[in-house]
Each structure stands twice: as structure tokens, then as C-alpha cells.
Amino acid sequence: QLQLQESGSGLVKPSQTLSLTCAVSGGSMTGGGYSWGWIRQPPGKGLEWLGFIYPGGSSYYNRSLKSRVSMSLDVSKNEFSLRLNSVTAADTAIYYCATVGPYQVLSLEYWGRGTLVAVSS
Amino acid sequence: DIQLTQSPSSLSASVGDRVTITCQASQDIRVYLNWYQQKPGKAPKLLIYDATNLKTGVPSRFSGSRSGTDFTFTISSLQPEDIATYYCQQYDNVPSITFGQGTRLEIK
């Protein structure tokens, strides 16, 4: 059974870059047919899809984030990452990593526990 | 972008009741809709994928159905541990993947 764990800075200043990493254990990032995604949830609000990255490295992002978001993965380390540039208070949220799949069924089967990121000076 | 309109936004029901939540898509998304349960302080949990398929290990009191662009999530007999917020999610239009607004379920 796959396990995911987010890590990164819990406090980011406005206009700076949010960086998070998701460590994957219990299986290979290239087996099982999964892609790797990020979702966030502002405190007390609903879920927002940020994007996902295929094992081969191609990625899809939420268009509402425009060019601020990027994702990468390092299969040798069994981890993938999220970067969100030029953050504002509106980016304050719990950030989750999750598996996307398997294959063409884009469901979110395995989740990390989430990490709260606050944007504040 | 495809919009999902989830209703009701909240509901209160008694143990043993049949509970229904709906999710209406703004256009045809075929069967590409999933349902999640999120308990307070926890990550969401996948319950149903592709509109009607129950994820392995999920109790059979949970079910999903589809009629055109209208999707229904049902709990056949509400249990106390079902207190949670439920979300639908569509993926017909990658990369425009979206969630419904959520339905908060409480026990009377």
C-alpha cells in the first residue's frame, strides 16, 4: 500500500515561492500506473485541484494558477515536488499530495496527510 | 471549464436514514466522476470512481449512479461514522479537473 508524506515550509512570505515535496513509500513511482498530483484546501473551504505529473515527467496544471505553478518528480528518490511562485494570502491552504490513477481513471486513491502552508509577512 | 453543482451544501439525517447527494455537471462528462469522503482534520478518501464503481474495501451502503449529466451518491443506511463532508470530482476535461463544492453531512 502506497504511503505519501508532504514536507516543506509551513510559512511563506507574500511574493515568495512555496515549495513542497511529497515522499512516496510502499511502492515504486513508476509501477502501478499512477501519476502524482497536488490538491489544496483553504481553511474551512473546498478542494482545489492544482495539477499532476506523469511518471515520464509531462504535467498538467490548473489553468487558474496560470504560470505560477510547476511540478517535478525524482523517481530515484521516490518523491515529487510542487512549486508555486508569487504567493499571496489567497494561497494559504492545506496542501495535499495524492496518487492520480491508476492509468486513465483519474481518481485520487492515496493521499498524504496534508501540510498547512500559511502566506504571511 | 466544466462546472459541478453539488447539492445540498449541507444536510442533517438520522442514523438508518437513506441519504442522497447530487452532483450536476455543466456538460457531458460521460462516467468520469468520482466521490470522496472527508472527515474533519483528515485527507479525503476515495469511495466511488467512474460514477458507479465502489472502491475495494468501502462499505456496500455507499453507492453511485448516473443519469446523463446528473450524478447521485447514496448512503443506504446512515451510520454515525459517516459524518463527513462529501465531494464529487470530474476528470472528463483534463487538465480542467474540478471538484464540487462539497456536502456537509451531520447526524440529527
Interface residues (C-beta under 8 A of the other chain):
Chain A: G46 L47 E48 W49 G51 Y60 Y61 N62 R63 Y96 A98 V105 L106 S107 L108 E109 W111 G112 R113 G114
Chain B: D1 Y32 N34 Y36 Q38 K42 A43 P44 K45 L46 Y49 D50 K55 Y87 Q89 Y91 V94 P95 S96 I97 T98 F99 G100 Q101 G102
